Amino acid sequence: MEKVFRKISLKDKRNYDLEYWLSKTAEERIAAIEFLRQQFYEVKDGSPPRFQRVVRVIKREPR
């Protein structure tokens, strides 16, 4: 991953983050999201989220 440093004025209205990400391919953007997601779960508790088990009891009338 290329490190980019840019010093800008608060008066500068250009959105450099948006320009940067729009210059990347869809594959590069997805890879960056996956990298950040993995880092988050390593810091949080070391395990990715799991699906929650949902059980629903339905009472039916006898036939």
N, C-alpha and C positions, 0 to 999 in steps of 0.2 A: 504494500500500500504506500502510495506516495504521500509524503508529509508536505503540507502546504501552509505557509505562514504569510499572512497579509495584514499589514497595519493600515487601518482605515479610520477616517474621521467619522464622528457620529452624524455629521451633516451630510455625508455621502449616502445617498438613497439607494444605491445599487445593491441588489441582493446577490452577494457573491456565492453563498451556499447554494441557492437555487441554480445559478449559472453552472456551478461545479457539477452538481448532480445531473443536470440536464445534458451535460457534455459526456456523461458515462452511458454505457450500454445498459440495457435492462438486466443482463446477466451480472454485470458489475454491481449494480444497485442492489440486486437480490443477495449477492454474495456479501456485501457490506452489512445488510440487515441481519443476515444469518450470523455473521461474525459478532455483531453487537448483542444479538439474542443469546448466543452461547456464553459470552462474557457475563451477561446479566445473571444467568442461572448459576454460573460458577461462583459468583460473589454471593448470591442470595442464599442458596442452601445446597448447591451442587447437583440438584436433580431437576430435570425439566418437568413442566406441569403435566398432570395426568387428567384423563377424562373423569368427570365426577359420575359415580354410579347413581342412577335414578331408578327408584322402584315405585310403582304406582299400583295401589290395590283398588280394583274396581268391583263394586258389588253389582251383581246382575240378578235380575228377576229369574226365578225358575221357569222353565218352559212347560 
